[in-house]
């Protein structure tokens, strides 16, 4: 019997008994009925983190090994996205190296799919003066991705959000970028719960007018747009927009609260997925997708629904700190041998939060080695004065 002493909100300590090891397969065939991307985290190199708050240092071997883990489970990888701490510890120079290394790794891995985040994070939002500055910053990143053979996910831009005076500015900037892409792109609508600096994106703080702007962009450039990921944590809004998309343009759910129901869909459609939560729950999600493909919707929900409670706790407000939980679970599950992050982001959540993630991940059947997970959880508790 494996157990660990976990803190409770009352101040008491619970003797928590872990469940049996995960039974989900370590490899799966890619889904033929849903396109699914996992947004992947980066693994820091503690020995090289001389100034963790300022200068990122990456363990490249372990970072790339985790991408092979995701590919082996049938996922495409969404590289250099929010989950990799873009704008929260990972600077553009390091993100550029991450993109180049991951694309090279993908070329040498059979069946590996990869799309890369293109944004403006090398540009200081407070010093950018014009929309041309924003376009030029996007172009630098787009050229880097395409030079290395990658497809682009057009990330939201803090600088654009600050400088745009209305919907027409968004249509102009995105139109200029889409027209010069060599292939199709994925758009990304990231809500302000993930990044408060993006409030009012697409020219309005109201969902209806903002959606209207995005749909106008998609209808004008539909042949060059693979799909759109929306991360608003609101299933009703996603379904409303999904039903308005032109044929051939995919909705990729970025809703880490409601992904199970959105992927399953209804009699009028379904969402594909591009999710940060797929990073820690990949084996379970892959097994659930296999059940869905086999026509077993109850089996799909039986596997995936228990992970939703974990995801809701992991992505709770302030949502932008969810990356800490992603890396914490990777450490517990043996994908890396430490719990340190670029930017010192492991300190963004407290021990009660991490204890709850342990409980919820265990209840979802995610731990491949419960003894290792419990031992590492105990180490973290000890550092926090809990024995």
Protein Blocks (a to p, Z undefined) as FASTA:
>chain_A
ZZdddddfkopacddddddddfbdfbdcddfkbccdddddddddfklmmblmlmccddfk
lmmmmmmmmmmnopacdehifknopoilpafklmmmmmmmmmmmmmmpghiacdddddfk
lpcfklombfklmmmmmmmmmmmmmmnopacdddddfklmmmpgbfklmmmmmmmmmmmp
cbdcddddddfklomklgoihhiabfklmmmmmmmmmmmmmmmcfbacddehpaklmmmm
mmmpcghiacddfbfklmmmmmnopakbccddddfklmmmmmmmmmmmmmmmnopaklmm
mmmmmmmmmmmmmmpccfklmmmmmmmmmmmnopacbdcdehhlmmmpcfklmmmmmmmm
mmnopafblmlmmmmmmmmmmmnopZZ
